[in-house]
Amino acid sequence: MNEKQLKRFWKHEERIGIRGWDFSHLKRRWNNEKLPWDYRQLVLQSLTPNKMLLDMGTGGGELLSSFHHPAHQTAVTEAWQPNIDLLRKKFEPIGVTVYPVKQADMLPVHNQSVDIITNSHNAFNAKSVANKLNSTGLFITQQVGATNNFSLSQFLNPNYVPAFPKNTLLQTINACQKAGLKIRLDKQAFPKMTFFDVGAIVYYASIIPWEFPNFSVDKCLPQLLALQQIIDTQKSITTNEDRFIVIAQKA
């Protein structure tokens, strides 16, 4: 494709958007290196049907649904209105409690009322988490670290500064311990994320604005054309994610 055709294709990718947290649009167009742990399996190892589960920032509920936890023992929080609407339609009819929140780290439940709080890539306040857990409650969180996709973000925007520079494993462990939680597990990894066409990068950047602030095809056209040259010769472009997991228990 020539530059005019590429730009037209990329602008189409820019407009598609995302519903819930479903990246199926990128199937076969990217590859994510597996983490050395399995968040879902770690949750399931601790989750039994009698436990009250609160899932923070549940998105579209795709991961939560895979837990197959009893609906009457499940509650979720969500801050983004399109996802709130989706969750209410999807989960409330079967008995899951949906808590719309104004801030992602809010937990509108009674203190000491939850057995397990799960949190996949959502903000949290460690003190609030500790307050909501019962005397032996468990907190399981997988987080996106501060340096996630830094090389690609800075390539597209030379002035890029990470949106959450304090979201690190060290800071999280410290916050949990200060809140009275005992660390049961902590790990960190930097898996590769590989894109096989620039359109996939455009789509990804357009739906992750905190990592790609002010991104647009028009603003970043020179960088996108440079990435296309790399794809033409190298067949792919690789960046590194930043992930860490912490499991902490009420002391």
C-alpha atoms as an extended CHARMM CRD file, in Angstrom:
* protein
*
       251  EXT
         1         1  MET       CA              0.0000000000        0.0000000000        0.0000000000  PROA      1               0.0000000000
         2         2  ASN       CA              1.1360000000        3.5540000000       -0.6410000000  PROA      2               0.0000000000
         3         3  GLU       CA              1.1590000000        6.2470000000        2.0610000000  PROA      3               0.0000000000
         4         4  LYS       CA             -2.3630000000        7.4540000000        1.2510000000  PROA      4               0.0000000000
         5         5  GLN       CA             -3.7730000000        3.9140000000        1.4680000000  PROA      5               0.0000000000
         6         6  LEU       CA             -1.9020000000        3.1810000000        4.6880000000  PROA      6               0.0000000000
         7         7  LYS       CA             -3.2140000000        6.3440000000        6.2950000000  PROA      7               0.0000000000
         8         8  ARG       CA             -6.7920000000        5.4770000000        5.3000000000  PROA      8               0.0000000000
         9         9  PHE       CA             -6.4180000000        1.9760000000        6.7850000000  PROA      9               0.0000000000
        10        10  TRP       CA             -4.8280000000        3.2820000000        9.9770000000  PROA      10              0.0000000000
        11        11  LYS       CA             -7.5620000000        5.8860000000       10.5070000000  PROA      11              0.0000000000
        12        12  HSD       CA            -10.1180000000        3.0930000000       10.2010000000  PROA      12              0.0000000000
        13        13  GLU       CA             -8.2850000000        1.1470000000       12.9130000000  PROA      13              0.0000000000
        14        14  GLU       CA             -8.2050000000        4.2890000000       15.0620000000  PROA      14              0.0000000000
        15        15  ARG       CA            -12.0150000000        4.5740000000       15.0120000000  PROA      15              0.0000000000
        16        16  ILE       CA            -12.9480000000        0.9850000000       15.9020000000  PROA      16              0.0000000000
        17        17  GLY       CA            -12.7410000000        1.2200000000       19.7120000000  PROA      17              0.0000000000
        18        18  ILE       CA            -13.2670000000       -1.5710000000       22.2230000000  PROA      18              0.0000000000
        19        19  ARG       CA            -16.2010000000       -3.0540000000       24.1260000000  PROA      19              0.0000000000
        20        20  GLY       CA            -15.4900000000       -4.5160000000       27.5370000000  PROA      20              0.0000000000
        21        21  TRP       CA            -11.8900000000       -5.7360000000       27.5440000000  PROA      21              0.0000000000
        22        22  ASP       CA            -11.9840000000       -7.8700000000       24.4120000000  PROA      22              0.0000000000
        23        23  PHE       CA             -8.9140000000       -7.8120000000       22.1640000000  PROA      23              0.0000000000
        24        24  SER       CA            -10.2080000000      -10.3280000000       19.6350000000  PROA      24              0.0000000000
        25        25  HSD       CA             -9.8070000000       -7.6890000000       16.9070000000  PROA      25              0.0000000000
        26        26  LEU       CA             -6.0480000000       -8.2700000000       17.1740000000  PROA      26              0.0000000000
        27        27  LYS       CA             -6.2120000000      -12.0430000000       16.7790000000  PROA      27              0.0000000000
        28        28  ARG       CA             -3.2460000000      -13.2710000000       14.7150000000  PROA      28              0.0000000000
        29        29  ARG       CA             -2.0070000000       -9.6750000000       14.4520000000  PROA      29              0.0000000000
        30        30  TRP       CA             -0.0420000000       -9.7100000000       17.7070000000  PROA      30              0.0000000000
        31        31  ASN       CA              1.5230000000      -12.1080000000       20.1480000000  PROA      31              0.0000000000
        32        32  ASN       CA              1.8060000000      -11.8180000000       23.9150000000  PROA      32              0.0000000000
        33        33  GLU       CA              4.5250000000      -13.7880000000       25.6390000000  PROA      33              0.0000000000
        34        34  LYS       CA              3.0960000000      -15.7960000000       28.5340000000  PROA      34              0.0000000000
        35        35  LEU       CA              3.7390000000      -14.7280000000       32.0860000000  PROA      35              0.0000000000
        36        36  PRO       CA              5.5970000000      -17.1000000000       34.4300000000  PROA      36              0.0000000000
        37        37  TRP       CA              2.4430000000      -17.2700000000       36.5620000000  PROA      37              0.0000000000
        38        38  ASP       CA             -1.2540000000      -17.7420000000       35.8250000000  PROA      38              0.0000000000
        39        39  TYR       CA             -3.3850000000      -15.1390000000       37.5930000000  PROA      39              0.0000000000
        40        40  ARG       CA             -6.6260000000      -17.0250000000       36.9810000000  PROA      40              0.0000000000
        41        41  GLN       CA             -5.2560000000      -20.2730000000       38.3810000000  PROA      41              0.0000000000
        42        42  LEU       CA             -3.8740000000      -18.4980000000       41.4430000000  PROA      42              0.0000000000
        43        43  VAL       CA             -7.3320000000      -17.0510000000       42.0980000000  PROA      43              0.0000000000
        44        44  LEU       CA             -9.0410000000      -20.4100000000       41.6160000000  PROA      44              0.0000000000
        45        45  GLN       CA             -6.6300000000      -22.0880000000       44.0590000000  PROA      45              0.0000000000
        46        46  SER       CA             -8.0010000000      -19.8630000000       46.8270000000  PROA      46              0.0000000000
        47        47  LEU       CA            -11.6100000000      -19.4610000000       45.7130000000  PROA      47              0.0000000000
        48        48  THR       CA            -14.2270000000      -21.8350000000       47.1180000000  PROA      48              0.0000000000
        49        49  PRO       CA            -18.0120000000      -21.5540000000       46.5760000000  PROA      49              0.0000000000
        50        50  ASN       CA            -18.7130000000      -20.4050000000       50.1300000000  PROA      50              0.0000000000
        51        51  LYS       CA            -16.3800000000      -17.3880000000       49.9520000000  PROA      51              0.0000000000
        52        52  MET       CA            -17.5480000000      -13.8470000000       49.2600000000  PROA      52              0.0000000000
        53        53  LEU       CA            -15.6680000000      -12.4980000000       46.2580000000  PROA      53              0.0000000000
        54        54  LEU       CA            -15.2450000000       -8.8660000000       45.3010000000  PROA      54              0.0000000000
        55        55  ASP       CA            -13.6240000000       -8.2030000000       41.9190000000  PROA      55              0.0000000000
        56        56  MET       CA            -12.3070000000       -4.6720000000       41.4470000000  PROA      56              0.0000000000
        57        57  GLY       CA            -12.4880000000       -2.9650000000       38.0590000000  PROA      57              0.0000000000
        58        58  THR       CA            -13.9930000000       -6.0130000000       36.4180000000  PROA      58              0.0000000000
        59        59  GLY       CA            -14.1850000000       -4.4200000000       32.9510000000  PROA      59              0.0000000000
        60        60  GLY       CA            -16.5240000000       -6.3760000000       30.7390000000  PROA      60              0.0000000000
        61        61  GLY       CA            -16.5000000000       -9.3440000000       33.1130000000  PROA      61              0.0000000000
        62        62  GLU       CA            -14.7020000000      -11.7120000000       30.7560000000  PROA      62              0.0000000000
        63        63  LEU       CA            -12.1140000000      -12.8470000000       33.3080000000  PROA      63              0.0000000000
        64        64  LEU       CA            -14.5870000000      -12.8930000000       36.1750000000  PROA      64              0.0000000000
        65        65  SER       CA            -16.9230000000      -15.1770000000       34.2080000000  PROA      65              0.0000000000
        66        66  SER       CA            -14.1040000000      -17.6890000000       33.8650000000  PROA      66              0.0000000000
        67        67  PHE       CA            -13.9930000000      -18.0740000000       37.6660000000  PROA      67              0.0000000000
        68        68  HSD       CA            -17.4950000000      -19.6720000000       37.6130000000  PROA      68              0.0000000000
        69        69  HSD       CA            -18.0820000000      -18.4120000000       41.1400000000  PROA      69              0.0000000000
        70        70  PRO       CA            -21.6390000000      -18.4920000000       42.5690000000  PROA      70              0.0000000000
        71        71  ALA       CA            -23.3920000000      -15.2680000000       41.5560000000  PROA      71              0.0000000000
        72        72  HSD       CA            -24.8660000000      -14.6120000000       45.0030000000  PROA      72              0.0000000000
        73        73  GLN       CA            -21.3240000000      -14.7290000000       46.4440000000  PROA      73              0.0000000000
        74        74  THR       CA            -19.9230000000      -12.3170000000       43.8600000000  PROA      74              0.0000000000
        75        75  ALA       CA            -19.7290000000       -8.5240000000       43.6990000000  PROA      75              0.0000000000
        76        76  VAL       CA            -17.8880000000       -6.2790000000       41.2430000000  PROA      76              0.0000000000
        77        77  THR       CA            -16.8450000000       -2.6540000000       40.9760000000  PROA      77              0.0000000000
        78        78  GLU       CA            -16.4550000000       -0.6800000000       37.7660000000  PROA      78              0.0000000000
        79        79  ALA       CA            -15.8250000000        3.0050000000       37.0300000000  PROA      79              0.0000000000
        80        80  TRP       CA            -16.2850000000        3.2840000000       33.2470000000  PROA      80              0.0000000000
        81        81  GLN       CA            -19.9140000000        3.9040000000       32.3160000000  PROA      81              0.0000000000
        82        82  PRO       CA            -20.0210000000        1.7810000000       29.1150000000  PROA      82              0.0000000000
        83        83  ASN       CA            -18.7280000000       -1.1820000000       31.1320000000  PROA      83              0.0000000000
        84        84  ILE       CA            -21.1470000000       -0.4450000000       33.9740000000  PROA      84              0.0000000000
        85        85  ASP       CA            -24.0330000000       -0.6390000000       31.5070000000  PROA      85              0.0000000000
        86        86  LEU       CA            -22.6610000000       -3.8870000000       30.1000000000  PROA      86              0.0000000000
        87        87  LEU       CA            -22.1750000000       -5.4520000000       33.5410000000  PROA      87              0.0000000000
        88        88  ARG       CA            -25.6600000000       -4.5130000000       34.7030000000  PROA      88              0.0000000000
        89        89  LYS       CA            -27.1610000000       -6.1580000000       31.6630000000  PROA      89              0.0000000000
        90        90  LYS       CA            -24.9120000000       -9.2090000000       31.8740000000  PROA      90              0.0000000000
        91        91  PHE       CA            -24.5810000000       -9.8860000000       35.6040000000  PROA      91              0.0000000000
        92        92  GLU       CA            -27.3720000000       -8.2950000000       37.6230000000  PROA      92              0.0000000000
        93        93  PRO       CA            -30.0800000000      -10.6160000000       36.2120000000  PROA      93              0.0000000000
        94        94  ILE       CA            -28.1550000000      -13.6560000000       37.5140000000  PROA      94              0.0000000000
        95        95  GLY       CA            -27.5490000000      -12.2140000000       40.9840000000  PROA      95              0.0000000000
        96        96  VAL       CA            -24.1090000000      -10.6270000000       40.8520000000  PROA      96              0.0000000000
        97        97  THR       CA            -23.9420000000       -7.3140000000       42.7270000000  PROA      97              0.0000000000
        98        98  VAL       CA            -22.6130000000       -4.5120000000       40.5160000000  PROA      98              0.0000000000
        99        99  TYR       CA            -21.1850000000       -1.4270000000       42.2450000000  PROA      99              0.0000000000
       100       100  PRO       CA            -20.6820000000        1.5810000000       39.9590000000  PROA      100             0.0000000000
       101       101  VAL       CA            -17.9060000000        3.7380000000       41.3980000000  PROA      101             0.0000000000
       102       102  LYS       CA            -16.6780000000        7.2330000000       40.6160000000  PROA      102             0.0000000000
       103       103  GLN       CA            -13.0560000000        6.3280000000       41.3180000000  PROA      103             0.0000000000
       104       104  ALA       CA            -11.4720000000        3.0150000000       40.3440000000  PROA      104             0.0000000000
       105       105  ASP       CA            -10.0850000000        2.3030000000       43.8210000000  PROA      105             0.0000000000
       106       106  MET       CA            -13.3970000000        2.7580000000       45.6770000000  PROA      106             0.0000000000
       107       107  LEU       CA            -14.8360000000       -0.2160000000       47.5990000000  PROA      107             0.0000000000
       108       108  PRO       CA            -18.4760000000        0.5000000000       48.5640000000  PROA      108             0.0000000000
       109       109  VAL       CA            -18.9210000000       -2.5350000000       50.8260000000  PROA      109             0.0000000000
       110       110  HSD       CA            -18.9470000000       -2.9840000000       54.6040000000  PROA      110             0.0000000000
       111       111  ASN       CA            -15.6840000000       -3.4000000000       56.4730000000  PROA      111             0.0000000000
       112       112  GLN       CA            -14.6070000000       -7.0110000000       57.1100000000  PROA      112             0.0000000000
       113       113  SER       CA            -17.3150000000       -8.3010000000       54.7470000000  PROA      113             0.0000000000
       114       114  VAL       CA            -15.2370000000       -9.9320000000       52.0020000000  PROA      114             0.0000000000
       115       115  ASP       CA            -13.2350000000      -13.1710000000       51.9020000000  PROA      115             0.0000000000
       116       116  ILE       CA            -11.2930000000      -12.4830000000       48.7050000000  PROA      116             0.0000000000
       117       117  ILE       CA            -10.6680000000       -9.2760000000       46.7710000000  PROA      117             0.0000000000
       118       118  THR       CA             -9.3320000000       -9.7890000000       43.2650000000  PROA      118             0.0000000000
       119       119  ASN       CA             -7.8790000000       -7.0280000000       41.1500000000  PROA      119             0.0000000000
       120       120  SER       CA             -6.5580000000       -7.4170000000       37.6330000000  PROA      120             0.0000000000
       121       121  HSD       CA             -4.9580000000       -4.2320000000       36.3210000000  PROA      121             0.0000000000
       122       122  ASN       CA             -7.0550000000       -1.8540000000       38.4200000000  PROA      122             0.0000000000
       123       123  ALA       CA             -6.1080000000        0.8970000000       40.8720000000  PROA      123             0.0000000000
       124       124  PHE       CA             -6.5030000000        0.1650000000       44.5720000000  PROA      124             0.0000000000
       125       125  ASN       CA             -5.9130000000        1.6310000000       48.0060000000  PROA      125             0.0000000000
       126       126  ALA       CA             -4.1920000000       -0.9490000000       50.2080000000  PROA      126             0.0000000000
       127       127  LYS       CA             -5.6510000000        0.4370000000       53.4380000000  PROA      127             0.0000000000
       128       128  SER       CA             -9.1810000000        0.2880000000       52.0460000000  PROA      128             0.0000000000
       129       129  VAL       CA             -8.6000000000       -3.2660000000       50.7980000000  PROA      129             0.0000000000
       130       130  ALA       CA             -7.3980000000       -4.3370000000       54.2390000000  PROA      130             0.0000000000
       131       131  ASN       CA            -10.4550000000       -2.7570000000       55.8760000000  PROA      131             0.0000000000
       132       132  LYS       CA            -12.9070000000       -4.6170000000       53.6550000000  PROA      132             0.0000000000
       133       133  LEU       CA            -11.2990000000       -8.0500000000       54.1040000000  PROA      133             0.0000000000
       134       134  ASN       CA            -12.3760000000      -10.2930000000       56.9500000000  PROA      134             0.0000000000
       135       135  SER       CA             -9.8840000000      -11.5230000000       59.5390000000  PROA      135             0.0000000000
       136       136  THR       CA             -8.2820000000      -14.0650000000       57.2030000000  PROA      136             0.0000000000
       137       137  GLY       CA             -9.1830000000      -12.3630000000       53.9260000000  PROA      137             0.0000000000
       138       138  LEU       CA             -6.9940000000      -12.5750000000       50.8180000000  PROA      138             0.0000000000
       139       139  PHE       CA             -6.0360000000       -9.9150000000       48.2840000000  PROA      139             0.0000000000
       140       140  ILE       CA             -4.8590000000      -11.0640000000       44.8500000000  PROA      140             0.0000000000
       141       141  THR       CA             -3.7500000000       -8.4170000000       42.3820000000  PROA      141             0.0000000000
       142       142  GLN       CA             -1.9680000000       -8.4730000000       39.0380000000  PROA      142             0.0000000000
       143       143  GLN       CA             -0.7950000000       -5.0290000000       37.9980000000  PROA      143             0.0000000000
       144       144  VAL       CA              0.5330000000       -3.2380000000       34.9410000000  PROA      144             0.0000000000
       145       145  GLY       CA              3.8410000000       -1.7400000000       36.0320000000  PROA      145             0.0000000000
       146       146  ALA       CA              5.0780000000        1.7820000000       35.4280000000  PROA      146             0.0000000000
       147       147  THR       CA              7.3640000000        0.9030000000       32.5010000000  PROA      147             0.0000000000
       148       148  ASN       CA              4.7490000000       -0.9920000000       30.4720000000  PROA      148             0.0000000000
       149       149  ASN       CA              5.3570000000       -0.5620000000       26.7000000000  PROA      149             0.0000000000
       150       150  PHE       CA              7.6710000000        2.3440000000       27.4790000000  PROA      150             0.0000000000
       151       151  SER       CA              9.7660000000        2.0180000000       24.3100000000  PROA      151             0.0000000000
       152       152  LEU       CA              6.7450000000        2.0880000000       21.9880000000  PROA      152             0.0000000000
       153       153  SER       CA              4.9870000000        4.8630000000       23.9130000000  PROA      153             0.0000000000
       154       154  GLN       CA              8.0720000000        7.0590000000       23.7920000000  PROA      154             0.0000000000
       155       155  PHE       CA              8.6740000000        6.2980000000       20.1120000000  PROA      155             0.0000000000
       156       156  LEU       CA              5.1920000000        7.5660000000       19.2440000000  PROA      156             0.0000000000
       157       157  ASN       CA              5.4590000000       10.4850000000       21.6750000000  PROA      157             0.0000000000
       158       158  PRO       CA              9.0200000000       11.6510000000       22.5190000000  PROA      158             0.0000000000
       159       159  ASN       CA              7.6430000000       13.6030000000       25.4940000000  PROA      159             0.0000000000
       160       160  TYR       CA              5.8720000000       10.5990000000       26.9770000000  PROA      160             0.0000000000
       161       161  VAL       CA              6.0120000000       10.2110000000       30.7510000000  PROA      161             0.0000000000
       162       162  PRO       CA              4.4980000000        7.0940000000       32.3820000000  PROA      162             0.0000000000
       163       163  ALA       CA              1.0220000000        7.8350000000       33.7050000000  PROA      163             0.0000000000
       164       164  PHE       CA              1.5310000000        5.7910000000       36.8750000000  PROA      164             0.0000000000
       165       165  PRO       CA              5.2380000000        6.0340000000       37.7660000000  PROA      165             0.0000000000
       166       166  LYS       CA              4.6690000000        4.7920000000       41.3270000000  PROA      166             0.0000000000
       167       167  ASN       CA              2.8750000000        1.6210000000       40.2810000000  PROA      167             0.0000000000
       168       168  THR       CA              5.7670000000       -0.7160000000       40.9990000000  PROA      168             0.0000000000
       169       169  LEU       CA              6.1700000000       -4.0120000000       42.8130000000  PROA      169             0.0000000000
       170       170  LEU       CA              8.2390000000       -2.3730000000       45.5430000000  PROA      170             0.0000000000
       171       171  GLN       CA              5.6710000000        0.3540000000       46.2090000000  PROA      171             0.0000000000
       172       172  THR       CA              2.8280000000       -2.1800000000       46.2290000000  PROA      172             0.0000000000
       173       173  ILE       CA              4.5360000000       -4.4860000000       48.7200000000  PROA      173             0.0000000000
       174       174  ASN       CA              5.2810000000       -1.5310000000       50.9810000000  PROA      174             0.0000000000
       175       175  ALA       CA              1.6810000000       -0.2390000000       50.8180000000  PROA      175             0.0000000000
       176       176  CYS       CA              0.2320000000       -3.6700000000       51.5750000000  PROA      176             0.0000000000
       177       177  GLN       CA              2.5210000000       -4.2130000000       54.5500000000  PROA      177             0.0000000000
       178       178  LYS       CA              1.7490000000       -0.7640000000       55.9580000000  PROA      178             0.0000000000
       179       179  ALA       CA             -1.9580000000       -1.6120000000       55.6800000000  PROA      179             0.0000000000
       180       180  GLY       CA             -1.4850000000       -4.7280000000       57.8000000000  PROA      180             0.0000000000
       181       181  LEU       CA             -1.3960000000       -7.2910000000       55.0080000000  PROA      181             0.0000000000
       182       182  LYS       CA              1.1510000000      -10.1070000000       54.9820000000  PROA      182             0.0000000000
       183       183  ILE       CA              2.7500000000      -10.8380000000       51.6050000000  PROA      183             0.0000000000
       184       184  ARG       CA              2.2210000000      -14.4290000000       50.4930000000  PROA      184             0.0000000000
       185       185  LEU       CA              3.5640000000      -14.1100000000       46.9360000000  PROA      185             0.0000000000
       186       186  ASP       CA              5.2530000000      -11.4300000000       44.8290000000  PROA      186             0.0000000000
       187       187  LYS       CA              6.6710000000      -11.7740000000       41.3220000000  PROA      187             0.0000000000
       188       188  GLN       CA              7.5110000000       -9.5070000000       38.3910000000  PROA      188             0.0000000000
       189       189  ALA       CA              8.0820000000      -10.1090000000       34.6720000000  PROA      189             0.0000000000
       190       190  PHE       CA              8.6640000000       -8.1680000000       31.4530000000  PROA      190             0.0000000000
       191       191  PRO       CA              7.0680000000      -10.3040000000       28.7150000000  PROA      191             0.0000000000
       192       192  LYS       CA              7.4020000000       -9.4450000000       25.0380000000  PROA      192             0.0000000000
       193       193  MET       CA              4.4850000000       -7.9890000000       23.0970000000  PROA      193             0.0000000000
       194       194  THR       CA              4.9240000000       -8.3720000000       19.3410000000  PROA      194             0.0000000000
       195       195  PHE       CA              2.8730000000       -6.6540000000       16.6250000000  PROA      195             0.0000000000
       196       196  PHE       CA              2.7880000000       -7.9300000000       13.0430000000  PROA      196             0.0000000000
       197       197  ASP       CA              1.2290000000       -4.8910000000       11.3540000000  PROA      197             0.0000000000
       198       198  VAL       CA              1.1680000000       -1.1770000000       12.1110000000  PROA      198             0.0000000000
       199       199  GLY       CA             -2.6270000000       -1.1120000000       12.0050000000  PROA      199             0.0000000000
       200       200  ALA       CA             -2.6140000000       -3.3370000000       15.0810000000  PROA      200             0.0000000000
       201       201  ILE       CA             -0.3990000000       -0.8100000000       16.8590000000  PROA      201             0.0000000000
       202       202  VAL       CA             -2.7630000000        2.0010000000       15.8580000000  PROA      202             0.0000000000
       203       203  TYR       CA             -5.7410000000        0.0910000000       17.2190000000  PROA      203             0.0000000000
       204       204  TYR       CA             -3.9320000000       -0.7040000000       20.4730000000  PROA      204             0.0000000000
       205       205  ALA       CA             -2.6640000000        2.8470000000       20.9850000000  PROA      205             0.0000000000
       206       206  SER       CA             -6.0990000000        4.3140000000       20.3180000000  PROA      206             0.0000000000
       207       207  ILE       CA             -7.7640000000        2.2830000000       23.1080000000  PROA      207             0.0000000000
       208       208  ILE       CA             -5.0040000000        2.6500000000       25.7390000000  PROA      208             0.0000000000
       209       209  PRO       CA             -4.8860000000        6.4570000000       26.0980000000  PROA      209             0.0000000000
       210       210  TRP       CA             -3.0160000000        6.4220000000       29.4210000000  PROA      210             0.0000000000
       211       211  GLU       CA             -0.0300000000        4.7590000000       27.7170000000  PROA      211             0.0000000000
       212       212  PHE       CA             -0.4210000000        6.6450000000       24.4400000000  PROA      212             0.0000000000
       213       213  PRO       CA             -1.7070000000       10.1090000000       25.4320000000  PROA      213             0.0000000000
       214       214  ASN       CA             -2.9470000000       12.3530000000       22.6310000000  PROA      214             0.0000000000
       215       215  PHE       CA             -2.3380000000        9.6130000000       20.0850000000  PROA      215             0.0000000000
       216       216  SER       CA             -3.8030000000       10.0060000000       16.6330000000  PROA      216             0.0000000000
       217       217  VAL       CA             -2.8350000000        8.8790000000       13.1610000000  PROA      217             0.0000000000
       218       218  ASP       CA             -2.5670000000       12.4720000000       12.0070000000  PROA      218             0.0000000000
       219       219  LYS       CA             -0.2560000000       13.5210000000       14.8680000000  PROA      219             0.0000000000
       220       220  CYS       CA              1.9200000000       10.4160000000       14.7070000000  PROA      220             0.0000000000
       221       221  LEU       CA              2.0040000000        9.8090000000       10.9580000000  PROA      221             0.0000000000
       222       222  PRO       CA              5.8190000000       10.1740000000       10.5900000000  PROA      222             0.0000000000
       223       223  GLN       CA              6.3870000000        7.6850000000       13.4170000000  PROA      223             0.0000000000
       224       224  LEU       CA              3.8190000000        5.2730000000       11.9840000000  PROA      224             0.0000000000
       225       225  LEU       CA              5.4920000000        5.3970000000        8.5840000000  PROA      225             0.0000000000
       226       226  ALA       CA              8.8250000000        4.6690000000       10.2710000000  PROA      226             0.0000000000
       227       227  LEU       CA              7.2420000000        1.6950000000       12.0300000000  PROA      227             0.0000000000
       228       228  GLN       CA              5.9150000000        0.5060000000        8.6710000000  PROA      228             0.0000000000
       229       229  GLN       CA              9.4710000000        0.4740000000        7.3030000000  PROA      229             0.0000000000
       230       230  ILE       CA             10.5290000000       -1.6810000000       10.2390000000  PROA      230             0.0000000000
       231       231  ILE       CA              7.6130000000       -4.0630000000        9.6520000000  PROA      231             0.0000000000
       232       232  ASP       CA              8.5140000000       -4.2750000000        5.9560000000  PROA      232             0.0000000000
       233       233  THR       CA             12.0480000000       -5.4120000000        6.7670000000  PROA      233             0.0000000000
       234       234  GLN       CA             11.7810000000       -7.1070000000       10.1620000000  PROA      234             0.0000000000
       235       235  LYS       CA              8.1890000000       -8.4740000000        9.8440000000  PROA      235             0.0000000000
       236       236  SER       CA              7.3260000000       -7.4390000000       13.4010000000  PROA      236             0.0000000000
       237       237  ILE       CA              7.8060000000       -4.8630000000       16.1430000000  PROA      237             0.0000000000
       238       238  THR       CA              8.4020000000       -5.9080000000       19.7440000000  PROA      238             0.0000000000
       239       239  THR       CA              7.9720000000       -3.9810000000       22.9600000000  PROA      239             0.0000000000
       240       240  ASN       CA              7.9930000000       -5.1400000000       26.5790000000  PROA      240             0.0000000000
       241       241  GLU       CA              5.1490000000       -5.2230000000       29.0290000000  PROA      241             0.0000000000
       242       242  ASP       CA              5.6700000000       -4.7180000000       32.7590000000  PROA      242             0.0000000000
       243       243  ARG       CA              3.6450000000       -7.0380000000       34.9910000000  PROA      243             0.0000000000
       244       244  PHE       CA              3.7300000000       -7.9670000000       38.6580000000  PROA      244             0.0000000000
       245       245  ILE       CA              1.5490000000       -9.9950000000       40.9600000000  PROA      245             0.0000000000
       246       246  VAL       CA              1.0310000000       -9.7610000000       44.7070000000  PROA      246             0.0000000000
       247       247  ILE       CA             -0.9670000000      -12.0430000000       46.9680000000  PROA      247             0.0000000000
       248       248  ALA       CA             -1.4370000000      -10.6210000000       50.4620000000  PROA      248             0.0000000000
       249       249  GLN       CA             -3.4350000000      -11.8140000000       53.4600000000  PROA      249             0.0000000000
       250       250  LYS       CA             -4.9800000000      -10.0490000000       56.4090000000  PROA      250             0.0000000000
       251       251  ALA       CA             -2.4760000000      -10.4540000000       59.2150000000  PROA      251             0.0000000000
